[in-house]
């Protein structure tokens, strides 16, 4: 995610223009388009490195129960 933000607006615009020129729905060659996407994705992987950041977050209904329990325990300790 951080890598995507480090690209400049000009680089993003250049890639979008390339996609518009070579996309099969716009009359481009499907094989050339697929090869170009493979090259682009491989270059992104090289730039980003192999580190993957996983963020674990609580989901909505369960988080309410956790918060309720934490508050109850704190309130019990205050008594």
Phi and psi restraints in degrees (range 20) as a CNS / XPLOR table:
assign (resid 1 and name C) (resid 2 and name N)
       (resid 2 and name CA) (resid 2 and name C) 1.0 -66.0 20.0 2
assign (resid 2 and name N) (resid 2 and name CA)
       (resid 2 and name C) (resid 3 and name N) 1.0 -33.2 20.0 2
assign (resid 2 and name C) (resid 3 and name N)
       (resid 3 and name CA) (resid 3 and name C) 1.0 -64.9 20.0 2
assign (resid 3 and name N) (resid 3 and name CA)
       (resid 3 and name C) (resid 4 and name N) 1.0 -40.0 20.0 2
assign (resid 3 and name C) (resid 4 and name N)
       (resid 4 and name CA) (resid 4 and name C) 1.0 -62.5 20.0 2
assign (resid 4 and name N) (resid 4 and name CA)
       (resid 4 and name C) (resid 5 and name N) 1.0 -34.3 20.0 2
assign (resid 4 and name C) (resid 5 and name N)
       (resid 5 and name CA) (resid 5 and name C) 1.0 -78.8 20.0 2
assign (resid 5 and name N) (resid 5 and name CA)
       (resid 5 and name C) (resid 6 and name N) 1.0 -18.7 20.0 2
assign (resid 5 and name C) (resid 6 and name N)
       (resid 6 and name CA) (resid 6 and name C) 1.0 -80.8 20.0 2
assign (resid 6 and name N) (resid 6 and name CA)
       (resid 6 and name C) (resid 7 and name N) 1.0 -14.5 20.0 2
assign (resid 6 and name C) (resid 7 and name N)
       (resid 7 and name CA) (resid 7 and name C) 1.0 -72.7 20.0 2
assign (resid 7 and name N) (resid 7 and name CA)
       (resid 7 and name C) (resid 8 and name N) 1.0 145.5 20.0 2
assign (resid 7 and name C) (resid 8 and name N)
       (resid 8 and name CA) (resid 8 and name C) 1.0 -81.1 20.0 2
assign (resid 8 and name N) (resid 8 and name CA)
       (resid 8 and name C) (resid 9 and name N) 1.0 165.2 20.0 2
assign (resid 8 and name C) (resid 9 and name N)
       (resid 9 and name CA) (resid 9 and name C) 1.0 -62.3 20.0 2
assign (resid 9 and name N) (resid 9 and name CA)
       (resid 9 and name C) (resid 10 and name N) 1.0 -35.2 20.0 2
assign (resid 9 and name C) (resid 10 and name N)
       (resid 10 and name CA) (resid 10 and name C) 1.0 -65.7 20.0 2
assign (resid 10 and name N) (resid 10 and name CA)
       (resid 10 and name C) (resid 11 and name N) 1.0 -39.7 20.0 2
assign (resid 10 and name C) (resid 11 and name N)
       (resid 11 and name CA) (resid 11 and name C) 1.0 -66.3 20.0 2
assign (resid 11 and name N) (resid 11 and name CA)
       (resid 11 and name C) (resid 12 and name N) 1.0 -41.4 20.0 2
assign (resid 11 and name C) (resid 12 and name N)
       (resid 12 and name CA) (resid 12 and name C) 1.0 -64.6 20.0 2
assign (resid 12 and name N) (resid 12 and name CA)
       (resid 12 and name C) (resid 13 and name N) 1.0 -41.6 20.0 2
assign (resid 12 and name C) (resid 13 and name N)
       (resid 13 and name CA) (resid 13 and name C) 1.0 -65.5 20.0 2
assign (resid 13 and name N) (resid 13 and name CA)
       (resid 13 and name C) (resid 14 and name N) 1.0 -38.0 20.0 2
assign (resid 13 and name C) (resid 14 and name N)
       (resid 14 and name CA) (resid 14 and name C) 1.0 -63.7 20.0 2
assign (resid 14 and name N) (resid 14 and name CA)
       (resid 14 and name C) (resid 15 and name N) 1.0 -42.5 20.0 2
assign (resid 14 and name C) (resid 15 and name N)
       (resid 15 and name CA) (resid 15 and name C) 1.0 -66.5 20.0 2
assign (resid 15 and name N) (resid 15 and name CA)
       (resid 15 and name C) (resid 16 and name N) 1.0 -41.8 20.0 2
assign (resid 15 and name C) (resid 16 and name N)
       (resid 16 and name CA) (resid 16 and name C) 1.0 -62.3 20.0 2
assign (resid 16 and name N) (resid 16 and name CA)
       (resid 16 and name C) (resid 17 and name N) 1.0 -39.9 20.0 2
assign (resid 16 and name C) (resid 17 and name N)
       (resid 17 and name CA) (resid 17 and name C) 1.0 -64.7 20.0 2
assign (resid 17 and name N) (resid 17 and name CA)
       (resid 17 and name C) (resid 18 and name N) 1.0 -41.0 20.0 2
assign (resid 17 and name C) (resid 18 and name N)
       (resid 18 and name CA) (resid 18 and name C) 1.0 -61.1 20.0 2
assign (resid 18 and name N) (resid 18 and name CA)
       (resid 18 and name C) (resid 19 and name N) 1.0 -43.5 20.0 2
assign (resid 18 and name C) (resid 19 and name N)
       (resid 19 and name CA) (resid 19 and name C) 1.0 -61.7 20.0 2
assign (resid 19 and name N) (resid 19 and name CA)
       (resid 19 and name C) (resid 20 and name N) 1.0 -44.3 20.0 2
assign (resid 19 and name C) (resid 20 and name N)
       (resid 20 and name CA) (resid 20 and name C) 1.0 -61.8 20.0 2
assign (resid 20 and name N) (resid 20 and name CA)
       (resid 20 and name C) (resid 21 and name N) 1.0 -37.9 20.0 2
assign (resid 20 and name C) (resid 21 and name N)
       (resid 21 and name CA) (resid 21 and name C) 1.0 -71.1 20.0 2
assign (resid 21 and name N) (resid 21 and name CA)
       (resid 21 and name C) (resid 22 and name N) 1.0 -38.6 20.0 2
assign (resid 21 and name C) (resid 22 and name N)
       (resid 22 and name CA) (resid 22 and name C) 1.0 -104.7 20.0 2
assign (resid 22 and name N) (resid 22 and name CA)
       (resid 22 and name C) (resid 23 and name N) 1.0 -2.1 20.0 2
assign (resid 22 and name C) (resid 23 and name N)
       (resid 23 and name CA) (resid 23 and name C) 1.0 -64.2 20.0 2
assign (resid 23 and name N) (resid 23 and name CA)
       (resid 23 and name C) (resid 24 and name N) 1.0 136.6 20.0 2
assign (resid 23 and name C) (resid 24 and name N)
       (resid 24 and name CA) (resid 24 and name C) 1.0 -61.0 20.0 2
assign (resid 24 and name N) (resid 24 and name CA)
       (resid 24 and name C) (resid 25 and name N) 1.0 -32.1 20.0 2
assign (resid 24 and name C) (resid 25 and name N)
       (resid 25 and name CA) (resid 25 and name C) 1.0 -69.3 20.0 2
assign (resid 25 and name N) (resid 25 and name CA)
       (resid 25 and name C) (resid 26 and name N) 1.0 -19.7 20.0 2
assign (resid 25 and name C) (resid 26 and name N)
       (resid 26 and name CA) (resid 26 and name C) 1.0 -100.9 20.0 2
assign (resid 26 and name N) (resid 26 and name CA)
       (resid 26 and name C) (resid 27 and name N) 1.0 13.2 20.0 2
assign (resid 26 and name C) (resid 27 and name N)
       (resid 27 and name CA) (resid 27 and name C) 1.0 97.1 20.0 2
assign (resid 27 and name N) (resid 27 and name CA)
       (resid 27 and name C) (resid 28 and name N) 1.0 7.5 20.0 2
assign (resid 27 and name C) (resid 28 and name N)
       (resid 28 and name CA) (resid 28 and name C) 1.0 -82.0 20.0 2
assign (resid 28 and name N) (resid 28 and name CA)
       (resid 28 and name C) (resid 29 and name N) 1.0 168.8 20.0 2
assign (resid 28 and name C) (resid 29 and name N)
       (resid 29 and name CA) (resid 29 and name C) 1.0 -78.4 20.0 2
assign (resid 29 and name N) (resid 29 and name CA)
       (resid 29 and name C) (resid 30 and name N) 1.0 122.6 20.0 2
assign (resid 29 and name C) (resid 30 and name N)
       (resid 30 and name CA) (resid 30 and name C) 1.0 -61.6 20.0 2
assign (resid 30 and name N) (resid 30 and name CA)
       (resid 30 and name C) (resid 31 and name N) 1.0 -37.9 20.0 2
assign (resid 30 and name C) (resid 31 and name N)
       (resid 31 and name CA) (resid 31 and name C) 1.0 -67.9 20.0 2
assign (resid 31 and name N) (resid 31 and name CA)
       (resid 31 and name C) (resid 32 and name N) 1.0 -42.1 20.0 2
assign (resid 31 and name C) (resid 32 and name N)
       (resid 32 and name CA) (resid 32 and name C) 1.0 -65.5 20.0 2
assign (resid 32 and name N) (resid 32 and name CA)
       (resid 32 and name C) (resid 33 and name N) 1.0 -38.7 20.0 2
assign (resid 32 and name C) (resid 33 and name N)
       (resid 33 and name CA) (resid 33 and name C) 1.0 -64.0 20.0 2
assign (resid 33 and name N) (resid 33 and name CA)
       (resid 33 and name C) (resid 34 and name N) 1.0 -46.4 20.0 2
assign (resid 33 and name C) (resid 34 and name N)
       (resid 34 and name CA) (resid 34 and name C) 1.0 -62.9 20.0 2
assign (resid 34 and name N) (resid 34 and name CA)
       (resid 34 and name C) (resid 35 and name N) 1.0 -41.7 20.0 2
assign (resid 34 and name C) (resid 35 and name N)
       (resid 35 and name CA) (resid 35 and name C) 1.0 -64.6 20.0 2
assign (resid 35 and name N) (resid 35 and name CA)
       (resid 35 and name C) (resid 36 and name N) 1.0 -40.5 20.0 2
assign (resid 35 and name C) (resid 36 and name N)
       (resid 36 and name CA) (resid 36 and name C) 1.0 -64.1 20.0 2
assign (resid 36 and name N) (resid 36 and name CA)
       (resid 36 and name C) (resid 37 and name N) 1.0 -41.2 20.0 2
assign (resid 36 and name C) (resid 37 and name N)
       (resid 37 and name CA) (resid 37 and name C) 1.0 -65.0 20.0 2
assign (resid 37 and name N) (resid 37 and name CA)
       (resid 37 and name C) (resid 38 and name N) 1.0 -38.5 20.0 2
assign (resid 37 and name C) (resid 38 and name N)
       (resid 38 and name CA) (resid 38 and name C) 1.0 -62.4 20.0 2
assign (resid 38 and name N) (resid 38 and name CA)
       (resid 38 and name C) (resid 39 and name N) 1.0 -43.2 20.0 2
assign (resid 38 and name C) (resid 39 and name N)
       (resid 39 and name CA) (resid 39 and name C) 1.0 -62.7 20.0 2
assign (resid 39 and name N) (resid 39 and name CA)
       (resid 39 and name C) (resid 40 and name N) 1.0 -43.4 20.0 2
assign (resid 39 and name C) (resid 40 and name N)
       (resid 40 and name CA) (resid 40 and name C) 1.0 -62.9 20.0 2
assign (resid 40 and name N) (resid 40 and name CA)
       (resid 40 and name C) (resid 41 and name N) 1.0 -46.1 20.0 2
assign (resid 40 and name C) (resid 41 and name N)
       (resid 41 and name CA) (resid 41 and name C) 1.0 -67.2 20.0 2
assign (resid 41 and name N) (resid 41 and name CA)
       (resid 41 and name C) (resid 42 and name N) 1.0 -37.5 20.0 2
assign (resid 41 and name C) (resid 42 and name N)
       (resid 42 and name CA) (resid 42 and name C) 1.0 -64.7 20.0 2
assign (resid 42 and name N) (resid 42 and name CA)
       (resid 42 and name C) (resid 43 and name N) 1.0 -40.2 20.0 2
assign (resid 42 and name C) (resid 43 and name N)
       (resid 43 and name CA) (resid 43 and name C) 1.0 -65.5 20.0 2
assign (resid 43 and name N) (resid 43 and name CA)
       (resid 43 and name C) (resid 44 and name N) 1.0 -39.0 20.0 2
assign (resid 43 and name C) (resid 44 and name N)
       (resid 44 and name CA) (resid 44 and name C) 1.0 -64.4 20.0 2
assign (resid 44 and name N) (resid 44 and name CA)
       (resid 44 and name C) (resid 45 and name N) 1.0 -40.6 20.0 2
assign (resid 44 and name C) (resid 45 and name N)
       (resid 45 and name CA) (resid 45 and name C) 1.0 -64.2 20.0 2
assign (resid 45 and name N) (resid 45 and name CA)
       (resid 45 and name C) (resid 46 and name N) 1.0 -39.5 20.0 2
assign (resid 45 and name C) (resid 46 and name N)
       (resid 46 and name CA) (resid 46 and name C) 1.0 -64.8 20.0 2
assign (resid 46 and name N) (resid 46 and name CA)
       (resid 46 and name C) (resid 47 and name N) 1.0 -41.7 20.0 2
assign (resid 46 and name C) (resid 47 and name N)
       (resid 47 and name CA) (resid 47 and name C) 1.0 -69.3 20.0 2
assign (resid 47 and name N) (resid 47 and name CA)
       (resid 47 and name C) (resid 48 and name N) 1.0 -38.8 20.0 2
assign (resid 47 and name C) (resid 48 and name N)
       (resid 48 and name CA) (resid 48 and name C) 1.0 -77.8 20.0 2
assign (resid 48 and name N) (resid 48 and name CA)
       (resid 48 and name C) (resid 49 and name N) 1.0 -20.9 20.0 2
assign (resid 48 and name C) (resid 49 and name N)
       (resid 49 and name CA) (resid 49 and name C) 1.0 79.4 20.0 2
assign (resid 49 and name N) (resid 49 and name CA)
       (resid 49 and name C) (resid 50 and name N) 1.0 -173.1 20.0 2
assign (resid 49 and name C) (resid 50 and name N)
       (resid 50 and name CA) (resid 50 and name C) 1.0 -97.9 20.0 2
assign (resid 50 and name N) (resid 50 and name CA)
       (resid 50 and name C) (resid 51 and name N) 1.0 0.5 20.0 2
assign (resid 50 and name C) (resid 51 and name N)
       (resid 51 and name CA) (resid 51 and name C) 1.0 -74.4 20.0 2
assign (resid 51 and name N) (resid 51 and name CA)
       (resid 51 and name C) (resid 52 and name N) 1.0 128.3 20.0 2
assign (resid 51 and name C) (resid 52 and name N)
       (resid 52 and name CA) (resid 52 and name C) 1.0 -118.1 20.0 2
assign (resid 52 and name N) (resid 52 and name CA)
       (resid 52 and name C) (resid 53 and name N) 1.0 127.8 20.0 2
assign (resid 52 and name C) (resid 53 and name N)
       (resid 53 and name CA) (resid 53 and name C) 1.0 -99.7 20.0 2
assign (resid 53 and name N) (resid 53 and name CA)
       (resid 53 and name C) (resid 54 and name N) 1.0 123.4 20.0 2
assign (resid 53 and name C) (resid 54 and name N)
       (resid 54 and name CA) (resid 54 and name C) 1.0 -113.7 20.0 2
assign (resid 54 and name N) (resid 54 and name CA)
       (resid 54 and name C) (resid 55 and name N) 1.0 126.5 20.0 2
assign (resid 54 and name C) (resid 55 and name N)
       (resid 55 and name CA) (resid 55 and name C) 1.0 -110.7 20.0 2
assign (resid 55 and name N) (resid 55 and name CA)
       (resid 55 and name C) (resid 56 and name N) 1.0 118.8 20.0 2
assign (resid 55 and name C) (resid 56 and name N)
       (resid 56 and name CA) (resid 56 and name C) 1.0 -95.5 20.0 2
assign (resid 56 and name N) (resid 56 and name CA)
       (resid 56 and name C) (resid 57 and name N) 1.0 127.3 20.0 2
assign (resid 56 and name C) (resid 57 and name N)
       (resid 57 and name CA) (resid 57 and name C) 1.0 -130.0 20.0 2
assign (resid 57 and name N) (resid 57 and name CA)
       (resid 57 and name C) (resid 58 and name N) 1.0 154.8 20.0 2
assign (resid 57 and name C) (resid 58 and name N)
       (resid 58 and name CA) (resid 58 and name C) 1.0 -75.9 20.0 2
assign (resid 58 and name N) (resid 58 and name CA)
       (resid 58 and name C) (resid 59 and name N) 1.0 146.4 20.0 2
assign (resid 58 and name C) (resid 59 and name N)
       (resid 59 and name CA) (resid 59 and name C) 1.0 -90.5 20.0 2
assign (resid 59 and name N) (resid 59 and name CA)
       (resid 59 and name C) (resid 60 and name N) 1.0 160.8 20.0 2
assign (resid 59 and name C) (resid 60 and name N)
       (resid 60 and name CA) (resid 60 and name C) 1.0 -51.6 20.0 2
assign (resid 60 and name N) (resid 60 and name CA)
       (resid 60 and name C) (resid 61 and name N) 1.0 -64.0 20.0 2
assign (resid 60 and name C) (resid 61 and name N)
       (resid 61 and name CA) (resid 61 and name C) 1.0 -65.8 20.0 2
assign (resid 61 and name N) (resid 61 and name CA)
       (resid 61 and name C) (resid 62 and name N) 1.0 -38.9 20.0 2
assign (resid 61 and name C) (resid 62 and name N)
       (resid 62 and name CA) (resid 62 and name C) 1.0 -68.1 20.0 2
assign (resid 62 and name N) (resid 62 and name CA)
       (resid 62 and name C) (resid 63 and name N) 1.0 -36.7 20.0 2
assign (resid 62 and name C) (resid 63 and name N)
       (resid 63 and name CA) (resid 63 and name C) 1.0 -64.2 20.0 2
assign (resid 63 and name N) (resid 63 and name CA)
       (resid 63 and name C) (resid 64 and name N) 1.0 -31.6 20.0 2
assign (resid 63 and name C) (resid 64 and name N)
       (resid 64 and name CA) (resid 64 and name C) 1.0 -65.1 20.0 2
assign (resid 64 and name N) (resid 64 and name CA)
       (resid 64 and name C) (resid 65 and name N) 1.0 -41.1 20.0 2
assign (resid 64 and name C) (resid 65 and name N)
       (resid 65 and name CA) (resid 65 and name C) 1.0 -65.5 20.0 2
assign (resid 65 and name N) (resid 65 and name CA)
       (resid 65 and name C) (resid 66 and name N) 1.0 -41.9 20.0 2
assign (resid 65 and name C) (resid 66 and name N)
       (resid 66 and name CA) (resid 66 and name C) 1.0 -60.4 20.0 2
assign (resid 66 and name N) (resid 66 and name CA)
       (resid 66 and name C) (resid 67 and name N) 1.0 -46.5 20.0 2
assign (resid 66 and name C) (resid 67 and name N)
       (resid 67 and name CA) (resid 67 and name C) 1.0 -64.1 20.0 2
assign (resid 67 and name N) (resid 67 and name CA)
       (resid 67 and name C) (resid 68 and name N) 1.0 -41.4 20.0 2
assign (resid 67 and name C) (resid 68 and name N)
       (resid 68 and name CA) (resid 68 and name C) 1.0 -60.9 20.0 2
assign (resid 68 and name N) (resid 68 and name CA)
       (resid 68 and name C) (resid 69 and name N) 1.0 -46.4 20.0 2
assign (resid 68 and name C) (resid 69 and name N)
       (resid 69 and name CA) (resid 69 and name C) 1.0 -62.4 20.0 2
assign (resid 69 and name N) (resid 69 and name CA)
       (resid 69 and name C) (resid 70 and name N) 1.0 -43.3 20.0 2
assign (resid 69 and name C) (resid 70 and name N)
       (resid 70 and name CA) (resid 70 and name C) 1.0 -61.6 20.0 2
assign (resid 70 and name N) (resid 70 and name CA)
       (resid 70 and name C) (resid 71 and name N) 1.0 -42.2 20.0 2
assign (resid 70 and name C) (resid 71 and name N)
       (resid 71 and name CA) (resid 71 and name C) 1.0 -66.1 20.0 2
assign (resid 71 and name N) (resid 71 and name CA)
       (resid 71 and name C) (resid 72 and name N) 1.0 -40.2 20.0 2
assign (resid 71 and name C) (resid 72 and name N)
       (resid 72 and name CA) (resid 72 and name C) 1.0 -63.2 20.0 2
assign (resid 72 and name N) (resid 72 and name CA)
       (resid 72 and name C) (resid 73 and name N) 1.0 -42.5 20.0 2
assign (resid 72 and name C) (resid 73 and name N)
       (resid 73 and name CA) (resid 73 and name C) 1.0 -65.2 20.0 2
assign (resid 73 and name N) (resid 73 and name CA)
       (resid 73 and name C) (resid 74 and name N) 1.0 -40.7 20.0 2
assign (resid 73 and name C) (resid 74 and name N)
       (resid 74 and name CA) (resid 74 and name C) 1.0 -65.4 20.0 2
assign (resid 74 and name N) (resid 74 and name CA)
       (resid 74 and name C) (resid 75 and name N) 1.0 -40.7 20.0 2
assign (resid 74 and name C) (resid 75 and name N)
       (resid 75 and name CA) (resid 75 and name C) 1.0 -65.2 20.0 2
assign (resid 75 and name N) (resid 75 and name CA)
       (resid 75 and name C) (resid 76 and name N) 1.0 -37.9 20.0 2
assign (resid 75 and name C) (resid 76 and name N)
       (resid 76 and name CA) (resid 76 and name C) 1.0 -65.0 20.0 2
assign (resid 76 and name N) (resid 76 and name CA)
       (resid 76 and name C) (resid 77 and name N) 1.0 -38.3 20.0 2
assign (resid 76 and name C) (resid 77 and name N)
       (resid 77 and name CA) (resid 77 and name C) 1.0 -68.1 20.0 2
assign (resid 77 and name N) (resid 77 and name CA)
       (resid 77 and name C) (resid 78 and name N) 1.0 -26.2 20.0 2
assign (resid 77 and name C) (resid 78 and name N)
       (resid 78 and name CA) (resid 78 and name C) 1.0 -77.0 20.0 2
assign (resid 78 and name N) (resid 78 and name CA)
       (resid 78 and name C) (resid 79 and name N) 1.0 -22.6 20.0 2
